[in-house]
């Protein structure tokens, strides 16, 4: 079973959380009329293309509440979905101010106390490191590692939703970074893969 009921059953979503997802869907449609948040061709595939695709990252995340950074949050996928399904403390980083206005509206209306919105570029963040860093349809792996490296530590788990060019991206990323990575199949896209990476660090420059 796919669609709304399939998703709700797969993740055993409580009635209250299901209502939050329904409101999220309505807000996306409302705001999409004013700005480009997702591809228009996927707007009517909210549950399968966007929500279920994002939710599968939960299976690879820490079991206990952790700090989570979502790079290039856009319309809130996967960050908002993760925040609705778990108790992880999610920081949404989005450089486009009008998209942050949308995210703030969603967070306020859904009452998400475990979400922080950061209107800046990911590389401008400086902190002690997040437990998890995620991204979806945002940038190639090398660029993602560059953007998130200042917010990561060796134990940080990177959960990155990728398409059919993932092997090429991995090969290119290894030219600049050392890391351990597993490729997990996507449940929503037969060509898609989830990169689960750890121990990401930039290679030393040879002199």
Secondary structure, 3 states (H helix, E strand, C coil): CCHHHHHHHHCCCCHHHHHHHHHHHHHHHHHHCCCCCCCHHHHHHHHHHHHHHHHHHHHHCCCCCCEEEEECCCCCCCHHHHHHHCCCEEEEECCCHHHHHHHHHHHHHHCCCCEEEECCCHHHCCCCCCCEEEEECCCCHHHHHHHHHHHCCCCCEEEEEECCCHHHHHHHHCCCEEEEEEEEECCCCCCCEEEEEEEEEECCCCC
